[in-house]
């Protein structure tokens, strides 16, 4: 059995430490992410429970005391949580740590991204002495165009890293009606299908 995330409700600094200790032990066994939740009472929720005969100032006083005590309790709980994390050298994050599979996917994407960057550098070099890959517009450009047009959506800037030759090549290709017509088609292949 795998437990990815453990939600821990921390009601206060005193009892919260015990709950966090237990959650940390379980998380260590499963390599889980622990999410701590502290809920602060809204003093306006007390209004329906106030008794008859209480005037507005009394109700307001109860609400102020509840707000103040809630703020103090929240601050103490946060301080305890920060100390708890520091004592155990726990990394604080807004999201669970990546699983081994997600890490492999990220590494694979990084390698693919690096491969694309190397191809773009190669193309930039090849285009330093000619306008198109085969000297003039050819089937080579038609084959590359759809791939180049999706690079921006993948977070890759084909013209970055001093690739002026690639940038000019893409601009020259986009002057061609056959290539310009591809722009909207390759941008979102899922929507088209």
C-alpha positions, 0 to 999 in steps of 0.5 A, a space after each residue: 500500500 502506498 500513501 502519497 499525502 497525509 492530511 494532518 489537522 493541527 488544532 493547537 500548538 500543544 496537541 499539534 506536536 503529537 499529531 505531527 510526530 505521528 504523521 512524520 513517522 508514518 510519512 517516513 515509512 511510506 515516503 509521503 508528503 504531509 499537509 498540515 491544516 490549522 482552521 481558525 474559527 470565524 467569530 461571526 459563527 458564534 452570533 447564533 449561539 449568543 443568548 437572549 438579553 445580550 446587547 450588541 456590545 456584549 456580542 461584539 466583545 465575545 467576537 473580539 475575544 474569540 478573534 484575538 484568541 484565535 489569532 494567538 492560537 494560530 500564531 503559536 501553532 505556526 511557530 510550533 510547526 516551523 520549529 517542528 520542521 526545523 528540528 527535523 530538517 524537513 523541507 517545506 513545500 506547497 506540493 508533494 515530492 515527485 514520485 520516482 516515475 514523475 522524476 524519470 519523466 522529468 529527466 526524460 523531458 529534460 534530455 529531450 529538451 537538450 536534444 532539441 536544443 542541440 538540433 537547433 544549434 546544428 541547424 543554426 550552423 548549417 543555415 549560416 551559409 544558405 537560406 534553406 536547408 537544401 539551398 532552396 525551399 524544399 521538402 526538408 523545410 516542409 518536414 521541419 515546419 510542424 515540429 518548429 511551430 510547436 516548440 514555443 508551446 513546449 517552452 523552447 525558443 528556437 531563436 534563443 542562444 544566438 540562433 539568428 540563422 534559425 530565426 531568419 529561416 523560420 521567418 522565411 518559411 512563414 512567408 510561404 502560404 503552405 507553411 503559414 497555413 500550418 500555424 493554427 493546425 499544429 498549435 493544439 493537435 488535441 483540439 483539432 482531433 
